[in-house]
Amino acid sequence: MSHARKFANTLGTMFDEFRAARSVAAAMEAGRRPPERALRTLGLDDSIFNGMYR
């Protein structure tokens, strides 16, 4: 794999994680349960949010 391709892959992963973190933060701020897909992207366990949000 070329250096440019590795860089592009890493950059894409970084943006995916940034979007997921932003999604989780916005949901928590609004008092909603964060999206499961965003939690999985960040490697978080959704059970930590049980009982916190409806």
C-alpha positions, 0 to 999 in steps of 0.5 A, a space after each residue: 500500500 502506498 504512503 498516500 493511500 495509508 494517509 488517506 485511509 488514516 485521515 478518513 478514519 479520523 473524520 469518522 471518529 470526529 463525526 461520531 464524537 460530535 454525534 454523541 456529544 450533541 445527543 448527550 447535550 440534548 438529553 438523548 441517548 447517543 446513537 449506537 453506531 457512533 458509540 461502536 465507532 468510538 469503541 464505547 459500550 452502550 451499557 454505560 448509558 443505560 438508565 441515563 437517557 430514555 
